[in-house]
Amino acid sequence: MRNRELGKQLQRLQSLIQRTRQASAEDFEIQAHWGKYLCVLVAGFLENALTEVYTDFAKGASSGPVANFAAATLSKIQNPKSQKFLEIAGAFKHEWAVELERFLEEDGRKDAINSIMNNRHQISHGRYSGITVAQVTGYLQKSVQVIELIEEQCNR
């Protein structure tokens, strides 16, 4: 992660994932609860990532008032599924959305982001979610790849 704040958030998430595995290795019920908690944290990380990366870009590419408007608009993003990622990229540059869409379709990245957001929705509304720590870990890895591509696009 090029963005310092996102790097810190990612490091905290990865550390927590590791600690949950150690603390609840043999208790599957506790692992299930950790999976839900981590899913919510990863969803928040994705929201923050979109805001941070594109706000940084807007600040470097535009005047103060335009950057402030972009930051205010981006800060309102909630539960961004893969389609929202594409809409935001395309709002900045059409080519970014095209490239991002191809990237999302590869290696289950689109499904990873959508699964995190769908599970977060289920969890927050008290519905059943069978998401596991292992699934969250895999989804996080694929989501980080997407954020890194977005950072790369913004730094070209």
N, C-alpha and C positions, 0 to 999 in steps of 0.2 A: 504494500500500500504506500503510495506516495504521500497521501494526506496523513499528517501526523496524528490527528485525533482519531481517524479511522484505524490507523495502525495500532493505537493504544486499545481501542475498543476490541479489535480483532484479537489482540494478544490476551486480553482479559477473558474473552469468550473461550479461546483455545485452552487457556489455563483452567478455567472452570470445567470444561468438558473433561479434561484429564483428571481433575480432582474428583469429579462425580464418579468416574469409572473406578477409581481407587476406593472411594468411600462406600460405594454400594455394589461392589463387584458381584456379590452373591444374592442380593436382595432384589428380585425382579420387579416387585411392586414399587420400591423406591426408585429404581431405574426408570420405570414408566413415568413417575411423577417428574423426575429430572428431565426426561425427554420433553415433556410439555413445557416446563419452565424454560429450558434452553431454546425451544422453538420460538417462544415469545421474544426472548432476547435476540435471537438471530433476525427475526422479523423487524425488530426495532433497529438493529444494525443496518439492515437494508434500507430502511427509511432514511436513517441518518446518512448513509453513504450517498444516496441520490442527492440529498440536500447539500452535503459538504462538497462533493466533487463538482457539481454543476454551479454552485455558488462561487467556488474558487475560480472556475472558468469565467463566469460572468464578471467577477471583480477584475480579472486581468484583461478582459476583452472589451469592456465598456466603461462608460462614465459612471460616476457615483450613483446618480438617481436610477439609472437603468439597472445597475448591479443590485441596488437596494430592492427594486421591484422584483427582480428575479429571485433574490434571496427570500423575500416575503412570500412569493408564490410557491417556491419550492418547499418552504418550511411547512406548508399545509398538506403535503403529500402523506397519505395514510394507506397502509396495506397495499403497497404497489406490487401488483402481479406483473408478469413479463410484458403484457400489453402496455402498461403504464411506463415501463422502462423504454419501450419503443416510441411511445408518444413524446416523452420528454426529449429523447435523443433527436427525434425528427423535428421537434420544435426549434432546436438549435441548428441542426444541419441534416438535411434529408439523407445525405450519404452515411451519416453516423447511424441512422435508423436501419438503413439497408445492411450495413456491415454488422450491426448488433443483432439484427434478426437472424442472419446466417449463423452467427456465433451461438446464439441462444438455441438454435435448432440442433446443434451438435452436442453430443455427449450428455444429453439429459439436463442441460443447464436451464432451459425453459421450465421443465417439469420440476426441477429443484426449487426454483423461486416460487412457482405457483403452489407447490406442496407446502412450503413454509407458510405462505399467506393463507392458504385454505385451512391448514391445521390451526394456525393462530386464531382464525375466525371461529372454528369449532371450539377451541379451548376457552376463548374469551366469553363465549355464550353458553358455557357449561355443558357442551355436547361432548360425546365420546371422541377421543383422538387416540389412536394407537401408535402415535409417533414415538420412536425410540431414540435414545442418545446416539446410536450408530447412524440412524437415518439423518438426524439433525447434523451430525458431523459431516456426512457426505454432501448434504445439501449446502452446508456452509462452504465447503471447499469449492463446489461448483459456482456458488454465488460470488465468492471472492474472485474467481476467474472473470466473471462478468464485470464486476466493479473495476478490476484492473484493466480490462479492455476500455471501459468508459474513461478511466483516468488517462490511458494512452491516447484515446481520441482527443481529449481535451488539451493534451500537451503537444499535439502535433503542430 
